[in-house]
Amino acid sequence: LYDAQASELSSRMTAMKAATDNAGELVKALTSVFNKKRQAGITAEICEISAGASCIDTEMSPLGPDLGLEDNEDSVLPDLLQELEFGSLPEFPPVISDALLASEATEPEMTFENM
């Protein structure tokens, strides 16, 4: 009789330990999914904000256009080599005045009045 009762309690303890371990793993998995979904939302908002900012920015930089999302060494290098070969690039980079750098650093704040 004592052996049966000890065996039953041992089985219950084992089952509760397994349930606790499974609950811990489930918490980790759900936390990971939640964090990934939250990060995806944040990334989408940042993309929307930067896309809107790039649409507002119509002034061309003296250094040339910014690289696009799909530009990399493989896509830009052939054009650069062609420009170097045919001499369409200046010998030295353009000198950027301090006033131009200061104006780019302090852009006016966007309000509803100047949209």
Rosetta constraint file for C-alpha pairs under 8 A:
AtomPair CA 1 CA 5 HARMONIC 6.39 0.50
AtomPair CA 2 CA 6 HARMONIC 6.08 0.50
AtomPair CA 3 CA 7 HARMONIC 5.98 0.50
AtomPair CA 4 CA 8 HARMONIC 6.15 0.50
AtomPair CA 5 CA 9 HARMONIC 6.26 0.50
AtomPair CA 6 CA 10 HARMONIC 6.03 0.50
AtomPair CA 7 CA 11 HARMONIC 6.14 0.50
AtomPair CA 8 CA 12 HARMONIC 6.23 0.50
AtomPair CA 9 CA 13 HARMONIC 6.15 0.50
AtomPair CA 10 CA 14 HARMONIC 6.18 0.50
AtomPair CA 11 CA 15 HARMONIC 6.11 0.50
AtomPair CA 12 CA 16 HARMONIC 6.09 0.50
AtomPair CA 13 CA 17 HARMONIC 6.11 0.50
AtomPair CA 14 CA 18 HARMONIC 6.21 0.50
AtomPair CA 15 CA 19 HARMONIC 6.14 0.50
AtomPair CA 16 CA 20 HARMONIC 6.06 0.50
AtomPair CA 17 CA 21 HARMONIC 6.16 0.50
AtomPair CA 18 CA 22 HARMONIC 6.10 0.50
AtomPair CA 19 CA 23 HARMONIC 6.07 0.50
AtomPair CA 20 CA 24 HARMONIC 6.25 0.50
AtomPair CA 21 CA 25 HARMONIC 6.32 0.50
AtomPair CA 22 CA 26 HARMONIC 6.09 0.50
AtomPair CA 23 CA 27 HARMONIC 6.15 0.50
AtomPair CA 24 CA 28 HARMONIC 6.37 0.50
AtomPair CA 25 CA 29 HARMONIC 6.21 0.50
AtomPair CA 26 CA 30 HARMONIC 6.05 0.50
AtomPair CA 27 CA 31 HARMONIC 5.95 0.50
AtomPair CA 28 CA 32 HARMONIC 6.16 0.50
AtomPair CA 29 CA 33 HARMONIC 6.31 0.50
AtomPair CA 30 CA 34 HARMONIC 6.04 0.50
AtomPair CA 31 CA 35 HARMONIC 6.11 0.50
AtomPair CA 32 CA 36 HARMONIC 6.19 0.50
AtomPair CA 33 CA 37 HARMONIC 6.21 0.50
AtomPair CA 34 CA 38 HARMONIC 6.10 0.50
AtomPair CA 35 CA 39 HARMONIC 6.00 0.50
AtomPair CA 36 CA 40 HARMONIC 6.09 0.50
AtomPair CA 37 CA 41 HARMONIC 6.33 0.50
AtomPair CA 38 CA 42 HARMONIC 6.32 0.50
AtomPair CA 39 CA 43 HARMONIC 6.04 0.50
AtomPair CA 40 CA 44 HARMONIC 6.13 0.50
AtomPair CA 41 CA 45 HARMONIC 6.30 0.50
AtomPair CA 42 CA 46 HARMONIC 6.24 0.50
AtomPair CA 43 CA 47 HARMONIC 6.15 0.50
AtomPair CA 44 CA 48 HARMONIC 6.22 0.50
AtomPair CA 45 CA 49 HARMONIC 6.16 0.50
AtomPair CA 46 CA 50 HARMONIC 6.08 0.50
AtomPair CA 47 CA 51 HARMONIC 5.96 0.50
AtomPair CA 48 CA 52 HARMONIC 6.10 0.50
AtomPair CA 49 CA 53 HARMONIC 6.13 0.50
AtomPair CA 50 CA 54 HARMONIC 6.07 0.50
AtomPair CA 51 CA 55 HARMONIC 6.25 0.50
AtomPair CA 52 CA 56 HARMONIC 6.36 0.50
AtomPair CA 53 CA 57 HARMONIC 6.24 0.50
AtomPair CA 54 CA 58 HARMONIC 7.76 0.50
AtomPair CA 60 CA 64 HARMONIC 6.95 0.50
AtomPair CA 60 CA 65 HARMONIC 6.91 0.50
AtomPair CA 61 CA 65 HARMONIC 6.63 0.50
AtomPair CA 62 CA 94 HARMONIC 7.52 0.50
AtomPair CA 62 CA 96 HARMONIC 7.72 0.50
AtomPair CA 63 CA 94 HARMONIC 7.44 0.50
AtomPair CA 67 CA 71 HARMONIC 5.78 0.50
AtomPair CA 71 CA 75 HARMONIC 5.74 0.50
AtomPair CA 71 CA 76 HARMONIC 6.36 0.50
AtomPair CA 72 CA 76 HARMONIC 6.01 0.50
AtomPair CA 73 CA 77 HARMONIC 5.49 0.50
AtomPair CA 74 CA 78 HARMONIC 7.41 0.50
AtomPair CA 75 CA 79 HARMONIC 7.76 0.50
AtomPair CA 76 CA 80 HARMONIC 6.29 0.50
AtomPair CA 77 CA 81 HARMONIC 6.10 0.50
AtomPair CA 78 CA 82 HARMONIC 6.17 0.50
AtomPair CA 79 CA 83 HARMONIC 6.17 0.50
AtomPair CA 80 CA 84 HARMONIC 6.15 0.50
AtomPair CA 81 CA 85 HARMONIC 6.06 0.50
AtomPair CA 82 CA 86 HARMONIC 6.23 0.50
AtomPair CA 83 CA 87 HARMONIC 5.91 0.50
AtomPair CA 83 CA 88 HARMONIC 5.22 0.50
AtomPair CA 83 CA 89 HARMONIC 6.01 0.50
AtomPair CA 84 CA 88 HARMONIC 6.58 0.50
AtomPair CA 84 CA 89 HARMONIC 6.14 0.50
AtomPair CA 96 CA 100 HARMONIC 6.66 0.50
AtomPair CA 96 CA 101 HARMONIC 7.06 0.50
AtomPair CA 97 CA 101 HARMONIC 6.52 0.50
AtomPair CA 98 CA 102 HARMONIC 6.08 0.50
AtomPair CA 99 CA 103 HARMONIC 6.13 0.50
AtomPair CA 100 CA 104 HARMONIC 6.27 0.50
AtomPair CA 101 CA 105 HARMONIC 6.21 0.50
AtomPair CA 102 CA 106 HARMONIC 6.26 0.50
AtomPair CA 103 CA 107 HARMONIC 6.40 0.50
AtomPair CA 110 CA 114 HARMONIC 6.67 0.50
AtomPair CA 110 CA 115 HARMONIC 7.13 0.50
AtomPair CA 111 CA 115 HARMONIC 6.61 0.50
